[in-house]
C-alpha cells in the first residue's frame, strides 16, 4: 500500500518568519549551551531551504547567523558562515531530498547538519579556544533525529485533505 500524495497549499511568508523567530527564541533559552543541544535555527532554516529555496535563501541564513553570533557573544561571523554553508548545501540538494521518506531525508541532511556544527568548532579552535570535547558535534545527530518531527510540524499548515469534503473550507 502506498502512502497518500498530498498536494500542499502555498506557504504563508509570515509562517516562515514566525517559525524562524520561534526557533531563534528556543535557541535563546538558557539550556542552549548544554552538550549535544540541537540548534533549532539551523534545523528550521535547513527545512525552509529545502522546501522553499526561493523564499528562504543564503541571505536569510547569513542574517540569522549574525543574530546568533550577537546572541552568543562569540566571534562575529562564525554562525553566519556555518548557516550560509548549510543553506547552500540544502539548496543544492533540495530536489533530491524531497523524494525520500522522512527517515531517508534525515539521513541525507545529517552531513549538512554536522557541517553546521563543525565550522564553528574549527573556527573556535583556530582562534585559540580550549578544546571543548566532541559533545558539541553530537548535536548534528540529535538534529537529524528531530528532522521528521520538524518536517511534520512545519508542513502541517500546508496540507489539504486527500479526500475532499464539500463541508470543509479547504
C-alpha positions as a Markdown table, in Angstrom:
| # | Residue | x | y | z |
|---|---|---|---|---|
| 1 | Unk | 0.0 | 0.0 | 0.0 |
| 2 | Unk | 1.5 | 3.3 | -1.0 |
| 3 | Unk | 1.3 | 6.4 | 1.1 |
| 4 | Unk | -1.1 | 9.2 | 0.0 |
| 5 | Unk | 0.3 | 12.0 | -2.1 |
| 6 | Unk | -0.5 | 15.4 | -0.5 |
| 7 | Unk | -1.0 | 18.5 | -2.6 |
| 8 | Unk | 0.5 | 21.3 | -0.5 |
| 9 | Unk | -1.1 | 24.7 | -0.2 |
| 10 | Unk | 1.2 | 27.7 | -0.8 |
| 11 | Unk | 3.2 | 28.6 | 2.3 |
| 12 | Unk | 2.5 | 31.8 | 4.0 |
| 13 | Unk | 5.6 | 34.0 | 4.3 |
| 14 | Unk | 4.5 | 35.1 | 7.8 |
| 15 | Unk | 4.5 | 31.4 | 8.9 |
| 16 | Unk | 8.1 | 31.1 | 7.6 |
| 17 | Unk | 9.1 | 34.2 | 9.5 |
| 18 | Unk | 7.2 | 33.0 | 12.6 |
| 19 | Unk | 8.9 | 29.6 | 12.6 |
| 20 | Unk | 12.4 | 31.2 | 12.3 |
| 21 | Unk | 11.6 | 33.6 | 15.2 |
| 22 | Unk | 10.3 | 30.7 | 17.4 |
| 23 | Unk | 13.4 | 28.7 | 16.6 |
| 24 | Unk | 15.6 | 31.7 | 17.4 |
| 25 | Unk | 13.8 | 32.2 | 20.7 |
| 26 | Unk | 14.2 | 28.5 | 21.6 |
| 27 | Unk | 17.9 | 28.9 | 20.9 |
| 28 | Unk | 18.0 | 31.9 | 23.3 |
| 29 | Unk | 16.8 | 29.6 | 26.2 |
| 30 | Unk | 19.5 | 29.1 | 28.9 |
| 31 | Unk | 19.9 | 25.4 | 28.1 |
| 32 | Unk | 21.4 | 26.2 | 24.7 |
| 33 | Unk | 25.0 | 25.7 | 26.0 |
| 34 | Unk | 24.3 | 22.1 | 27.1 |
| 35 | Unk | 26.3 | 19.4 | 25.3 |
| 36 | Unk | 24.5 | 17.9 | 22.3 |
| 37 | Unk | 21.8 | 20.5 | 22.4 |
| 38 | Unk | 20.3 | 20.9 | 18.9 |
| 39 | Unk | 20.5 | 24.2 | 17.0 |
| 40 | Unk | 16.8 | 24.8 | 16.2 |
| 41 | Unk | 17.6 | 27.7 | 14.0 |
| 42 | Unk | 19.8 | 25.6 | 11.8 |
| 43 | Unk | 17.2 | 22.9 | 11.7 |
| 44 | Unk | 14.3 | 25.2 | 10.7 |
| 45 | Unk | 16.5 | 27.2 | 8.3 |
| 46 | Unk | 17.5 | 24.0 | 6.6 |
| 47 | Unk | 13.9 | 22.8 | 6.4 |
| 48 | Unk | 12.8 | 26.0 | 4.7 |
| 49 | Unk | 15.9 | 26.0 | 2.4 |
| 50 | Unk | 14.8 | 22.5 | 1.2 |
| 51 | Unk | 11.1 | 23.2 | 0.9 |
| 52 | Unk | 11.1 | 26.9 | -0.1 |
| 53 | Unk | 14.5 | 27.7 | -1.6 |
| 54 | Unk | 13.3 | 30.7 | -3.4 |
| 55 | Unk | 11.8 | 32.3 | -0.3 |
| 56 | Unk | 14.5 | 31.4 | 2.2 |
| 57 | Unk | 18.0 | 31.6 | 0.8 |
| 58 | Unk | 21.5 | 32.3 | 1.8 |
| 59 | Unk | 20.9 | 35.9 | 2.6 |
| 60 | Unk | 18.4 | 35.0 | 5.3 |
| 61 | Unk | 20.8 | 32.4 | 6.6 |
| 62 | Unk | 23.6 | 35.0 | 6.8 |
| 63 | Unk | 21.4 | 37.5 | 8.7 |
| 64 | Unk | 20.1 | 34.8 | 11.1 |
| 65 | Unk | 23.7 | 33.7 | 11.6 |
| 66 | Unk | 24.8 | 37.2 | 12.5 |
| 67 | Unk | 21.9 | 37.4 | 15.1 |
| 68 | Unk | 23.1 | 34.1 | 16.6 |
| 69 | Unk | 26.6 | 35.4 | 16.7 |
| 70 | Unk | 25.4 | 38.5 | 18.6 |
| 71 | Unk | 23.5 | 36.3 | 21.0 |
| 72 | Unk | 26.4 | 34.0 | 21.7 |
| 73 | Unk | 28.8 | 37.0 | 22.1 |
| 74 | Unk | 31.4 | 35.0 | 20.2 |
| 75 | Unk | 33.4 | 35.7 | 17.1 |
| 76 | Unk | 31.2 | 37.7 | 14.8 |
| 77 | Unk | 30.5 | 35.7 | 11.6 |
| 78 | Unk | 31.1 | 32.1 | 12.7 |
| 79 | Unk | 27.4 | 31.1 | 12.8 |
| 80 | Unk | 26.8 | 33.3 | 9.7 |
| 81 | Unk | 29.4 | 31.3 | 7.8 |
| 82 | Unk | 28.0 | 28.0 | 9.1 |
| 83 | Unk | 24.4 | 28.8 | 8.3 |
| 84 | Unk | 25.3 | 30.1 | 4.9 |
| 85 | Unk | 27.2 | 26.9 | 4.1 |
| 86 | Unk | 24.3 | 24.9 | 5.4 |
| 87 | Unk | 21.9 | 26.9 | 3.3 |
| 88 | Unk | 24.0 | 26.5 | 0.2 |
| 89 | Unk | 24.2 | 22.7 | 0.7 |
| 90 | Unk | 20.5 | 22.4 | 1.4 |
| 91 | Unk | 19.5 | 24.4 | -1.7 |
| 92 | Unk | 21.9 | 22.3 | -3.8 |
| 93 | Unk | 20.2 | 19.0 | -2.7 |
| 94 | Unk | 16.6 | 20.2 | -2.2 |
| 95 | Unk | 15.1 | 18.4 | -5.1 |
| 96 | Unk | 16.8 | 15.1 | -4.2 |
| 97 | Unk | 15.9 | 15.2 | -0.6 |
| 98 | Unk | 12.1 | 15.6 | -1.3 |
| 99 | Unk | 12.0 | 12.2 | -3.0 |
| 100 | Unk | 12.9 | 10.3 | 0.2 |
| 101 | Unk | 10.8 | 9.3 | 3.2 |
| 102 | Unk | 11.3 | 11.2 | 6.4 |
| 103 | Unk | 13.9 | 8.7 | 7.6 |
| 104 | Unk | 15.8 | 8.9 | 4.3 |
| 105 | Unk | 15.6 | 12.7 | 4.5 |
| 106 | Unk | 17.1 | 12.6 | 8.0 |
| 107 | Unk | 20.0 | 10.5 | 6.8 |
| 108 | Unk | 20.5 | 12.8 | 3.8 |
| 109 | Unk | 20.6 | 16.0 | 5.7 |
| 110 | Unk | 22.8 | 14.6 | 8.5 |
| 111 | Unk | 26.2 | 15.5 | 6.8 |
| 112 | Unk | 25.0 | 19.1 | 6.3 |
| 113 | Unk | 23.8 | 19.4 | 9.9 |
| 114 | Unk | 27.2 | 18.0 | 11.1 |
| 115 | Unk | 28.9 | 20.6 | 8.9 |
| 116 | Unk | 26.9 | 23.4 | 10.5 |
| 117 | Unk | 28.5 | 22.3 | 13.9 |
| 118 | Unk | 32.0 | 21.6 | 12.6 |
| 119 | Unk | 32.5 | 25.0 | 11.1 |
| 120 | Unk | 32.1 | 27.0 | 14.4 |
| 121 | Unk | 34.0 | 24.2 | 16.2 |
| 122 | Unk | 37.0 | 24.6 | 13.9 |
| 123 | Unk | 36.8 | 28.4 | 14.0 |
| 124 | Unk | 36.9 | 28.4 | 17.8 |
| 125 | Unk | 39.8 | 26.0 | 17.8 |
| 126 | Unk | 41.7 | 28.1 | 15.2 |
| 127 | Unk | 41.2 | 31.3 | 17.3 |
| 128 | Unk | 42.8 | 29.7 | 20.4 |
| 129 | Unk | 39.8 | 28.4 | 22.4 |
| 130 | Unk | 40.2 | 25.4 | 24.6 |
| 131 | Unk | 39.1 | 22.0 | 23.1 |
| 132 | Unk | 35.5 | 21.5 | 24.3 |
| 133 | Unk | 35.4 | 17.8 | 23.6 |
| 134 | Unk | 33.4 | 16.0 | 21.0 |
| 135 | Unk | 30.0 | 16.5 | 22.6 |
| 136 | Unk | 29.1 | 19.7 | 20.6 |
| 137 | Unk | 29.4 | 17.8 | 17.4 |
| 138 | Unk | 26.8 | 15.3 | 18.7 |
| 139 | Unk | 24.1 | 17.9 | 18.2 |
| 140 | Unk | 24.1 | 17.2 | 14.5 |
| 141 | Unk | 22.9 | 13.7 | 15.2 |
| 142 | Unk | 20.2 | 14.9 | 17.6 |
| 143 | Unk | 19.0 | 17.4 | 14.9 |
| 144 | Unk | 18.9 | 14.5 | 12.4 |
| 145 | Unk | 16.7 | 12.6 | 14.8 |
| 146 | Unk | 14.4 | 15.7 | 15.2 |
| 147 | Unk | 14.1 | 16.2 | 11.4 |
| 148 | Unk | 10.9 | 14.1 | 11.0 |
| 149 | Unk | 9.2 | 15.9 | 13.9 |
| 150 | Unk | 10.1 | 19.3 | 12.5 |
| 151 | Unk | 9.1 | 18.3 | 9.0 |
| 152 | Unk | 5.7 | 17.1 | 10.2 |
| 153 | Unk | 5.1 | 20.3 | 12.3 |
| 154 | Unk | 6.1 | 22.7 | 9.6 |
| 155 | Unk | 4.3 | 21.0 | 6.8 |
| 156 | Unk | 1.0 | 20.6 | 8.7 |
| 157 | Unk | -0.4 | 24.0 | 7.9 |
| 158 | Unk | 0.2 | 23.5 | 4.2 |
| 159 | Unk | -1.6 | 20.1 | 3.9 |
| 160 | Unk | -5.0 | 19.7 | 2.5 |
| 161 | Unk | -7.2 | 16.7 | 2.8 |
| 162 | Unk | -6.7 | 13.7 | 0.5 |
| 163 | Unk | -10.4 | 13.0 | 0.3 |
| 164 | Unk | -12.1 | 16.3 | -0.4 |
| 165 | Unk | -15.2 | 17.1 | 1.6 |
| 166 | Unk | -17.6 | 19.8 | 0.5 |
| 167 | Unk | -18.3 | 20.8 | 4.0 |
| 168 | Unk | -14.6 | 21.6 | 4.7 |
| 169 | Unk | -13.4 | 25.0 | 3.7 |
| 170 | Unk | -10.1 | 23.8 | 2.3 |
